[in-house]
Amino acid sequence: MTKLLTALTSMLALTWAGAVYAQTEPSGAAPGQAEAGAEAARDGDIIVKTFMQEVNFASAEDKPLSYVAGLYYFRSTGGLPYIIQNGAPLYFNRFRDSAVAAYVDGTYRIGDLSVIAGIRYTHEKRYAETGFGATEVTGTVGRVQDGSDSQWTPRFGLSYAVGPRSNVYATYSKGFKSGRFDRSTATGPGVVAERLDAFEVGFKTASRDFSLNAAAFYYDYKDQQVNATVTLPGGGIVTQLFNVPKSESYGAEADASFSVSDNLDLRAAVAYTRSRYVEFTNAPIYVDDPTNPATLGGLLYANVSGDVSGRTMVRAPKFTASGTARFHTPVGDGDELEVTLSPYYSSRVYFNFDNSLSQKAYLTLDGAVTLTLDDRMKVSVFGRNLTDKVYRIGAGQNALSLDTAGYAQPRTFGVSFGYSF
């Protein structure tokens, strides 16, 4: 194999509701001074512009040492011209984020043993301006935030081939997520960088008719970033980020596929995960406490800080299982008929930090019948949630309710068409 140099460029501009917004990149104006030339968008629309450039070099893979090295650049600018709540402007903001990174990752083979090592350096900068009680045109900037984060993130591992298409492996890697500003309040501290130490051991094997992947893992988080809906002193409701000082997740997972015959394929996956907040003493929670002045004598629910150390992480079920049975057979001249059934099971899942809102264990079943004509046209009749199971896909709390829930769609049928040119 020859050496390979590749470059990837991506540019993206996002607008909602057809907004018109003249200037989204903050100029670094002093606090209290609105940026010249900015125009308001209609209906509080958001605009985000991003640019990404990556260049990497991959060595030949037919040598004992193979590697990939590269450079990465990212830039994002945008703004929220205004948020309207109860008929009045709540706030507006503008932001500018950028990141540069350099990385190298390589594998050195010694017989059946492979030694894996890599490292990445990341430097990220962020800047934000926020104004309160007005739109971007009528208001002034009341808060300016400027910061940066840098991190080395290494990766090490060993892999041993126990057969021609089977191996066992063990890896360690370090993860990093840059800090974020609170762009919706006057004093919210935002969050510091999240850091992760990840350990994994596993086994992989594959043959013509069968494949199996199995792994056990342990993730140790420091300052994990989470978000929650909170009520501001003035009554405004916003989503804010918080740091969990210490949390962890460990477990095991496996997936397998098996071709029973020329016409029947089976796939299954199972996972056991134990995820918990080890230390989280200032989690935002809502309580029914008429003695709290914020409740107006019991008319509202109080948004307070609580200790949820030891509780299960949000949206982290302890056990999940899924599968697919796919039957396919030729019909007519070059056409194919395919029938699939896909069950999914989840144990109880929690939706808030103190685990007071949850969805108990549930099982769903999806299915589809697909006819492929001449390898080009596909016509499919599908069904979702065939058991018509009623289950929550989300739930939350605010000053008016301790249980606001969203539910999955009931039993649904549909038809889809596809054509390959």
VOGU-3710 file (C-alpha; in Angstrom, 3 decimals, decimal comma):
1> mtklltalts> 0,000/0,000/0,000  1,260/3,493/-0,843  1,447/6,383/1,562  -1,600/8,635/1,541  -2,061/12,355/2,140  -5,651/13,530/2,556  -7,293/16,878/3,253  -10,849/17,556/4,357  -12,546/20,953/4,371  -16,018/21,667/5,700
11> mlaltwagav> -17,998/24,910/5,804  -21,486/25,211/7,261  -23,966/28,032/7,819  -27,133/27,316/9,813  -30,170/29,559/10,028  -33,575/28,970/11,567  -36,844/30,414/10,173  -35,078/32,315/7,390  -33,438/34,918/9,588  -31,485/37,893/8,336
21> yaqtepsgaa> -28,463/38,656/10,515  -25,749/40,967/9,270  -22,871/40,311/11,652  -22,401/37,260/13,861  -18,762/37,464/14,858  -18,015/39,561/17,949  -15,436/42,255/17,378  -14,156/42,386/20,933  -16,105/45,506/21,864  -15,729/46,705/25,420
31> pgqaeagaea> -18,391/45,724/27,972  -21,461/47,925/27,656  -20,837/48,719/23,994  -22,985/47,027/21,349  -21,248/45,861/18,201  -21,643/48,239/15,272  -23,491/47,004/12,211  -25,321/44,131/13,884  -28,909/43,634/12,803  -31,616/41,701/14,589
41> ardgdiivkt> -32,893/38,433/13,207  -36,596/37,781/12,996  -38,261/35,638/15,651  -35,116/35,242/17,742  -33,413/33,077/15,115  -30,012/31,517/15,723  -27,225/31,675/13,161  -24,077/29,577/13,347  -21,177/29,543/10,901  -18,485/26,896/11,092
51> fmqevnfasa> -15,271/26,133/9,219  -13,184/22,985/9,602  -9,914/21,942/7,957  -8,061/18,679/8,557  -4,953/17,299/6,855  -3,496/13,898/7,665  -0,763/11,638/6,370  -1,061/7,840/6,538  1,960/5,587/6,118  1,995/2,331/4,202
61> edkplsyvag> 0,401/-0,558/6,127  2,657/-3,335/4,812  5,503/-2,413/7,178  5,934/-3,369/10,843  5,321/0,276/11,756  2,226/2,040/10,458  0,995/5,431/11,574  -1,288/8,389/10,920  -0,293/11,989/11,653  -2,341/15,096/11,121
71> lyyfrstggl> -3,337/18,671/11,834  -6,835/19,973/12,623  -8,429/23,430/12,721  -11,993/24,410/13,668  -13,754/27,750/13,966  -17,363/28,543/14,888  -19,052/31,936/15,181  -22,659/32,698/15,904  -25,215/34,468/17,942  -28,662/34,523/19,431
81> pyiiqngapl> -30,163/37,930/18,575  -32,729/37,637/21,340  -34,765/35,297/23,504  -38,311/36,395/24,237  -40,010/35,148/27,394  -43,421/36,336/28,626  -43,436/38,931/25,873  -40,191/40,624/26,925  -36,571/40,181/25,762  -34,592/38,004/28,172
91> yfnrfrdsav> -31,076/38,141/26,688  -28,975/38,058/23,515  -25,472/36,740/22,903  -22,647/36,307/20,413  -19,786/33,819/20,502  -16,572/32,793/18,772  -14,912/29,385/19,345  -11,782/27,980/17,731  -9,600/24,905/18,102  -6,270/23,697/16,735
101> aayvdgtyri> -4,850/20,220/17,206  -1,962/18,020/16,109  -1,908/14,254/16,478  -0,034/11,082/15,674  -1,143/7,487/16,211  0,837/4,392/15,319  0,980/0,608/15,564  4,151/-1,486/15,680  3,757/-5,208/14,932  6,053/-7,815/16,468
111> gdlsviagir> 4,825/-11,157/15,204  1,306/-11,663/16,608  1,714/-8,786/19,054  0,853/-5,197/18,153  1,903/-2,232/20,269  -0,347/0,812/19,911  0,577/4,357/20,917  -0,642/7,811/20,034  -0,908/11,332/21,352  -2,916/14,449/20,514
121> ythekryaet> -2,399/18,051/21,550  -5,462/20,308/21,544  -5,710/24,044/22,189  -9,164/25,644/22,236  -10,165/29,286/22,625  -13,616/30,700/23,338  -15,085/34,182/23,529  -18,644/35,290/24,324  -20,650/38,479/24,735  -24,070/38,593/26,415
131> gfgatevtgt> -26,611/41,374/26,913  -29,627/41,181/29,203  -33,193/42,470/29,087  -32,987/43,610/25,467  -32,419/42,528/21,882  -29,051/42,782/20,187  -30,088/45,994/18,418  -31,607/47,799/21,406  -29,335/46,488/24,156  -25,723/46,682/25,228
141> vgrvqdgsds> -23,252/43,955/26,090  -23,331/43,365/29,845  -20,940/40,450/30,120  -17,796/39,483/28,219  -16,112/36,108/28,748  -12,773/35,022/27,318  -10,885/31,792/28,006  -8,903/28,861/26,656  -7,994/25,231/27,402  -5,073/23,034/26,345
151> qwtprfglsy> -4,585/19,325/26,829  -2,334/16,425/25,843  -4,395/13,229/25,370  -2,352/10,025/24,981  -3,456/6,524/23,971  -1,673/3,228/24,654  -2,624/-0,351/23,926  -1,655/-3,923/23,185  -3,311/-6,330/20,781  -2,501/-10,015/20,376
161> avgprsnvya> -3,692/-12,190/17,475  -4,927/-15,495/18,931  -5,985/-16,672/15,459  -6,043/-15,574/11,815  -9,095/-13,362/12,430  -9,262/-13,188/16,220  -7,507/-10,978/18,748  -7,552/-9,846/22,349  -6,673/-6,283/23,279  -6,259/-3,827/26,127
171> tyskgfksgr> -6,210/-0,037/25,789  -5,898/3,097/27,875  -6,810/6,536/26,573  -7,334/9,992/27,960  -10,252/12,146/26,865  -10,818/15,886/27,014  -13,743/18,267/26,444  -13,058/21,990/26,610  -14,790/24,236/29,134  -17,908/26,176/28,149
181> fdrstatgpg> -19,289/29,582/29,040  -22,748/30,301/30,401  -24,110/32,652/27,745  -27,621/32,988/29,196  -27,155/34,532/32,667  -25,231/37,444/34,183  -23,294/35,433/36,768  -23,440/31,745/35,757  -19,917/30,338/35,991  -20,159/27,982/33,028
191> vvaerldafe> -18,098/24,810/33,243  -14,428/23,900/33,314  -12,880/21,282/31,041  -14,045/17,677/31,389  -11,361/14,992/31,566  -11,679/11,234/31,193  -9,447/8,223/31,827  -10,759/5,248/29,835  -9,690/1,615/30,201  -10,914/-1,230/27,979
201> vgfktasrdf> -10,149/-4,912/27,412  -11,818/-7,008/24,773  -11,965/-9,853/22,303  -12,832/-9,795/18,597  -13,305/-12,642/16,151  -14,808/-12,932/12,692  -15,373/-15,628/10,094  -17,441/-15,969/6,954  -20,660/-16,730/8,849  -20,022/-15,497/12,376
211> slnaaafyyd> -18,564/-12,477/14,185  -18,289/-11,579/17,868  -17,073/-8,497/19,697  -16,927/-8,422/23,484  -15,439/-5,803/25,800  -15,289/-4,675/29,406  -14,610/-1,034/30,264  -14,073/1,465/33,043  -14,431/5,238/32,573  -13,256/7,639/35,273
221> ykdqqvnatv> -14,591/11,183/34,767  -13,337/14,374/36,368  -15,569/17,465/36,069  -18,018/15,737/33,722  -20,201/18,301/31,952  -23,970/17,916/32,328  -26,909/20,227/31,650  -30,164/20,948/33,456  -33,163/23,255/33,265  -33,052/25,865/36,025
231> tlpgggivtq> -35,260/28,745/37,125  -33,571/32,133/37,447  -34,343/34,484/40,370  -36,410/36,673/38,047  -38,516/33,735/36,878  -36,746/33,011/33,596  -36,206/29,334/32,711  -32,927/28,442/30,988  -30,694/25,432/30,395  -27,355/25,620/32,193
241> lfnvpksesy> -24,214/23,510/32,254  -22,783/22,044/35,461  -19,631/20,139/36,397  -19,847/16,835/38,248  -16,589/16,728/40,256  -16,291/12,945/40,016  -18,295/10,250/38,209  -17,654/6,806/36,795  -19,057/4,252/34,403  -18,104/0,604/34,072
251> gaeadasfsv> -19,556/-2,505/32,518  -19,398/-4,981/29,665  -20,934/-5,280/26,226  -21,045/-7,765/23,386  -22,483/-7,971/19,878  -22,615/-10,939/17,524  -23,864/-11,716/14,044  -24,570/-15,155/12,593  -25,580/-16,252/9,095  -27,803/-19,223/9,822
261> sdnldlraav> -28,307/-19,976/6,134  -28,168/-18,284/2,753  -31,518/-16,683/3,585  -31,423/-15,974/7,321  -29,116/-13,637/9,264  -29,251/-12,953/12,996  -27,704/-10,139/15,012  -27,769/-9,517/18,751  -26,212/-7,052/21,178  -26,264/-6,831/24,980
271> aytrsryvef> -24,756/-4,338/27,409  -24,450/-4,008/31,164  -23,478/-0,552/32,430  -23,173/0,871/35,919  -22,924/4,651/35,689  -23,092/6,871/38,761  -22,233/10,289/40,124  -19,534/9,553/42,696  -19,407/13,146/43,949  -22,111/15,662/43,025
281> tnapiyvddp> -23,156/17,730/46,034  -24,542/20,787/44,213  -26,866/19,206/41,659  -29,815/21,389/40,587  -33,073/19,738/41,676  -36,675/20,828/42,210  -38,538/20,278/45,500  -41,986/20,968/46,925  -41,062/23,307/49,778  -43,638/26,007/50,636
291> tnpatlggll> -41,214/27,496/53,193  -38,831/28,518/50,396  -39,507/32,158/49,386  -38,985/31,277/45,732  -42,170/29,168/45,777  -44,399/32,208/46,506  -46,011/30,426/49,411  -46,244/27,051/47,709  -47,511/28,201/44,289  -44,267/27,148/42,599
301> yanvsgdvsg> -41,638/24,463/43,089  -38,246/25,484/44,465  -35,077/25,067/42,415  -32,363/24,155/44,956  -28,982/22,445/45,126  -28,971/18,869/46,360  -26,497/16,073/47,024  -27,005/13,277/44,477  -23,685/11,510/45,081  -24,126/7,794/44,435
311> rtmvrapkft> -27,172/8,221/42,168  -27,380/6,680/38,699  -26,434/8,896/35,752  -29,181/10,400/33,627  -30,139/8,261/30,599  -27,848/5,383/31,537  -29,888/2,151/31,816  -28,165/-0,678/33,607  -29,059/-3,282/30,967  -29,960/-3,075/27,281
321> asgtarfhtp> -30,432/-5,741/24,614  -31,309/-5,564/20,941  -31,492/-7,919/18,006  -32,442/-8,277/14,366  -33,662/-11,287/12,439  -33,384/-10,771/8,688  -34,900/-13,188/6,178  -34,160/-12,527/2,495  -34,921/-14,533/-0,628  -34,808/-13,958/-4,406
331> vgdgdelevt> -38,136/-13,360/-6,133  -38,793/-12,974/-9,825  -35,897/-12,081/-12,088  -33,160/-10,387/-10,036  -35,484/-9,042/-7,347  -35,261/-9,709/-3,604  -37,758/-9,833/-0,753  -36,532/-9,035/2,754  -38,369/-9,358/6,080  -36,836/-8,007/9,305
341> lspyyssrvy> -37,875/-8,041/12,953  -35,969/-5,981/15,535  -36,715/-6,187/19,266  -35,197/-3,766/21,807  -35,130/-3,994/25,603  -34,068/-1,425/28,188  -34,016/-1,629/31,959  -35,124/1,366/34,021  -33,729/4,681/32,850  -33,598/7,897/34,907
351> fnfdnslsqk> -34,227/11,400/33,576  -33,003/13,669/36,387  -30,100/13,847/38,805  -31,932/12,737/41,973  -33,534/9,793/40,095  -37,080/10,864/41,001  -38,189/10,690/37,342  -37,743/7,457/35,413  -39,125/5,008/32,889  -39,395/1,414/34,063
361> ayltldgavt> -38,073/-1,453/31,944  -39,730/-1,824/28,549  -39,603/-3,941/25,371  -40,395/-2,756/21,856  -40,546/-4,439/18,459  -40,001/-2,965/14,991  -40,387/-4,691/11,649  -40,232/-4,139/7,895  -40,935/-5,882/4,601  -38,774/-4,629/1,732
371> ltlddrmkvs> -38,896/-5,448/-1,966  -35,781/-4,607/-4,010  -36,306/-4,373/-7,775  -33,322/-4,699/-10,143  -30,887/-3,702/-7,357  -32,075/-0,128/-7,821  -35,552/0,510/-6,510  -36,626/-0,331/-2,958  -40,168/-0,317/-1,638  -40,558/-0,906/2,085
381> vfgrnltdkv> -43,548/-1,253/4,398  -42,436/-0,726/7,999  -43,906/-0,776/11,465  -42,549/0,926/14,581  -43,435/-0,033/18,147  -45,534/-2,963/16,959  -46,405/-3,902/20,545  -47,877/-0,380/21,008  -45,873/0,061/24,192  -46,455/3,304/26,083
391> yrigagqnal> -43,133/4,529/27,460  -41,358/7,777/28,233  -38,492/9,046/26,133  -37,874/12,045/28,366  -39,057/13,816/31,516  -38,132/16,980/33,346  -39,003/19,409/36,104  -39,487/23,156/36,402  -41,029/25,689/38,743  -44,552/24,751/37,607
401> sldtagyaqp> -44,326/20,952/37,514  -42,303/18,144/39,091  -43,090/15,803/36,217  -43,291/16,918/32,583  -42,888/13,937/30,270  -42,546/13,169/26,576  -43,681/9,821/25,206  -42,634/7,642/22,307  -44,873/7,378/19,287  -47,540/4,659/19,474
411> rtfgvsfgys> -47,730/1,826/16,966  -46,880/3,402/13,613  -46,923/2,100/10,049  -45,453/3,631/6,933  -44,184/3,147/3,406  -40,824/4,290/2,035  -39,364/4,348/-1,461  -35,754/4,460/-2,567  -33,905/4,526/-5,867  -30,171/4,135/-6,563
421> f> -28,763/5,852/-9,643
//
